[in-house]
Amino acid sequence: MSIRSATFGTCAVALVLWAPVAVADPADPPAIQPAAADAPPPDEVPPPPVDDGRVPSAPPQTVKTPDGWTLTVSSKDEVQLPIAPLTTAVSSREYSAGGVFNGSLVPPDSASAPRGVLEVGYQIGCGIDMSTSNGVTLTGSVGLNSGLGLSGPLGALPTGVAPIFSIPVSGGIGVALKPGIVNIVPVVKKEFKGPDPWVMVSNFHIKIDGCVGQSFLRSYAVLTRSTDQSDVVLGYYGVTKQV
């Protein structure tokens, strides 16, 4: 009876040892996300925008005169673009400028036909001015000093007298700078007869020398109304551009 029980127990252990082991299926690989369709390739990144020189116009200037006139001066389509100067000096600046400048004169009912002058130009502000100073200067001096000294064997008492000469040399560099100045560049003075004078400036080159540091540029227009009894002057100044 005990021998049969042992044999049955051995077969049960063998069945357990030879039972197949279940292997889990491999996990599915992660889905590959497609690249964004609207992203440009690295070699097709658009270049940075180029300054085309366009400048916003300042608000129009209007005045009403004591004798009933209404004067207005304004501008539109302004362009101010820095360009390479003819010289290689960093103190030389050159700009290409343009725009349309308009005047308007509305007289009272009994007034005669308007007449006057419309002046258009540009103002250049320079941070440091070298044009009216001495600029860079070099200073120096050379001298000659003479004297007498004792001579003799080293470590012994002097036995003679010998002349001694020395040539001192000194030098320096001076830079003369002046505070910034504003240069006014008139372009045109238009005498007119009529209520709506205007001036158009296109590709006008402005040059300044002896300017160090930052520079600034803006347009101006001055409208003058003239009668036999009076003159009225109205000024317009454009938006300042750092160039």
C-alpha positions in Angstrom: 0.0 0.0 0.0 2.8 2.4 0.8 4.7 1.6 -2.5 1.7 2.6 -4.7 1.3 5.9 -2.9 4.9 6.8 -3.5 4.7 5.9 -7.2 1.6 8.0 -7.8 3.3 11.0 -6.0 6.3 10.7 -8.3 4.2 10.8 -11.4 2.3 13.9 -10.2 5.6 15.8 -9.6 6.8 14.8 -13.2 3.6 16.2 -14.7 4.0 19.4 -12.9 7.7 19.8 -14.1 6.8 19.1 -17.7 3.8 21.4 -17.9 4.2 24.0 -20.7 5.0 27.6 -19.6 2.8 30.3 -21.1 4.8 33.0 -22.8 3.3 36.5 -23.0 3.0 38.1 -26.5 5.5 41.0 -27.1 4.0 44.4 -26.6 3.1 46.3 -29.8 5.7 49.0 -30.8 4.6 52.7 -30.1 2.9 54.4 -33.0 5.2 56.8 -34.9 3.8 60.2 -35.0 3.9 61.8 -38.4 5.8 65.1 -38.7 3.7 68.3 -38.9 2.8 69.0 -42.5 3.1 72.7 -42.1 6.6 72.8 -40.6 9.2 73.7 -43.3 12.4 71.7 -43.5 15.4 73.2 -41.8 16.9 74.3 -45.1 13.7 76.2 -46.0 13.5 78.5 -43.0 12.5 82.0 -44.3 15.2 84.7 -43.9 14.7 87.5 -41.5 12.7 90.5 -42.8 14.7 93.2 -44.6 14.3 96.8 -43.7 12.6 98.5 -46.7 12.9 101.9 -45.1 9.2 102.7 -44.6 8.5 105.2 -41.9 5.1 105.9 -40.4 3.9 109.5 -40.9 3.3 111.8 -37.9 -0.2 113.2 -37.3 -1.1 116.2 -39.6 -0.6 119.7 -38.1 -3.5 122.2 -38.4 -3.9 125.8 -37.3 -6.7 128.3 -37.5 -5.5 131.9 -38.1 -7.0 135.1 -36.6 -8.2 136.1 -40.0 -10.2 132.9 -40.6 -7.8 130.7 -42.5 -7.3 127.0 -41.8 -3.9 125.7 -42.6 -2.9 122.0 -42.6 0.4 120.3 -43.5 1.0 116.5 -43.6 3.0 113.7 -45.2 2.6 110.2 -46.5 4.6 107.3 -48.1 7.8 108.3 -46.2 11.0 106.2 -46.8 14.3 106.6 -44.9 16.9 104.0 -45.6 20.6 103.9 -44.6 22.9 103.2 -47.5 26.7 102.6 -47.7 28.6 105.9 -47.9 31.2 106.7 -50.6 34.0 106.6 -47.9 35.0 103.8 -45.7 35.1 105.9 -42.5 32.8 104.9 -39.8 32.0 108.5 -39.1 30.4 109.0 -42.5 26.7 108.4 -42.9 24.4 108.4 -45.9 20.7 107.9 -46.3 18.1 107.6 -49.0 14.9 109.5 -48.2 11.6 110.2 -49.8 7.9 111.0 -49.3 5.0 113.1 -50.3 4.3 116.3 -48.4 1.0 118.1 -48.7 -0.3 121.5 -47.7 -3.9 122.7 -47.4 -5.1 126.3 -47.2 -8.8 127.0 -46.7 -9.5 130.8 -46.7 -12.6 132.6 -45.5 -15.2 133.3 -48.2 -14.0 136.8 -48.9 -10.3 136.1 -49.0 -8.2 136.1 -52.1 -6.4 133.1 -53.6 -3.9 131.5 -51.3 -0.1 131.9 -51.9 3.0 131.1 -50.0 6.0 128.7 -49.7 6.1 125.0 -48.8 9.6 124.0 -47.6 10.6 120.3 -47.3 13.8 118.9 -45.8 15.4 116.6 -43.3 17.1 116.9 -39.9 20.0 114.7 -38.9 20.9 114.3 -35.2 24.4 113.1 -34.4 25.3 111.7 -31.0 29.0 112.9 -31.1 30.4 115.4 -33.5 33.9 115.3 -34.8 33.5 117.5 -37.8 34.1 120.8 -35.9 36.8 119.6 -33.5 40.4 118.6 -33.9 39.6 114.9 -34.1 42.4 112.6 -33.3 45.8 114.2 -32.5 49.2 112.8 -31.7 51.4 114.6 -29.2 55.1 113.9 -28.4 58.4 115.5 -27.3 62.1 114.5 -27.5 64.8 116.1 -25.3 68.5 115.9 -24.5 70.0 115.9 -21.0 73.7 116.0 -20.3 75.8 115.9 -17.1 79.1 114.7 -15.6 79.8 111.5 -13.6 82.7 109.8 -11.8 84.3 106.8 -13.5 86.7 104.1 -12.3 87.2 100.4 -11.8 84.3 98.5 -10.3 84.6 98.3 -6.5 87.4 100.9 -6.3 87.5 104.6 -5.8 86.6 106.7 -8.9 89.6 107.8 -10.8 88.1 110.1 -13.5 85.2 112.1 -14.7 83.0 111.1 -17.7 80.1 112.9 -19.5 76.6 111.4 -19.2 73.8 112.0 -21.8 70.2 111.0 -21.7 67.4 111.4 -24.3 63.9 111.4 -22.7 61.0 110.6 -25.1 57.3 111.1 -24.3 54.1 110.8 -26.4 50.3 110.7 -26.3 47.1 110.5 -28.3 44.3 113.0 -27.9 40.7 112.5 -29.1 38.7 115.8 -29.3 34.9 115.1 -29.2 32.0 117.5 -29.0 28.4 117.0 -27.9 25.9 116.0 -30.6 24.6 118.5 -33.2 21.6 118.7 -35.4 22.1 119.2 -39.1 19.3 120.7 -41.2 19.2 119.7 -44.9 16.7 121.7 -46.9 15.6 119.9 -50.0 13.2 122.3 -51.8 11.3 125.5 -51.2 8.2 125.6 -53.4 6.5 128.9 -54.0 2.9 128.3 -54.8 -0.5 129.9 -55.6 -3.5 127.8 -54.8 -5.2 125.9 -51.9 -3.4 122.5 -52.1 0.4 122.7 -52.6 2.4 119.5 -52.5 6.0 118.3 -52.9 7.2 114.8 -53.7 10.7 113.6 -52.8 12.1 110.3 -54.2 15.5 108.6 -53.6 17.1 111.8 -52.2 20.5 111.1 -50.8 21.6 112.8 -47.5 25.2 112.6 -46.3 26.9 113.6 -43.1 30.6 113.3 -42.1 32.2 113.4 -38.7 29.4 111.7 -36.9 30.2 109.1 -34.2 27.7 107.0 -32.2 24.0 106.9 -32.9 22.4 109.1 -35.5 18.7 110.0 -36.0 16.8 111.2 -39.0 13.4 112.8 -39.5 11.6 114.9 -42.1 10.2 118.3 -41.8 7.8 120.5 -43.8 7.1 124.2 -43.2 4.0 125.8 -44.8 4.0 129.6 -45.0 0.9 131.4 -46.0 1.4 135.0 -47.3 -1.0 137.9 -47.8 -0.5 141.6 -48.3 -1.0 142.1 -44.5 0.4 139.0 -42.8 2.3 135.7 -42.9 1.5 132.5 -41.1 4.1 129.7 -40.6 3.0 126.1 -39.7 5.6 123.4 -39.1 5.4 119.6 -39.5 8.0 117.1 -38.1 8.0 113.5 -39.1 8.6 110.4 -36.9 12.2 110.2 -35.7 14.1 107.1 -37.0 17.3 105.7 -35.5 19.6 104.8 -38.3 
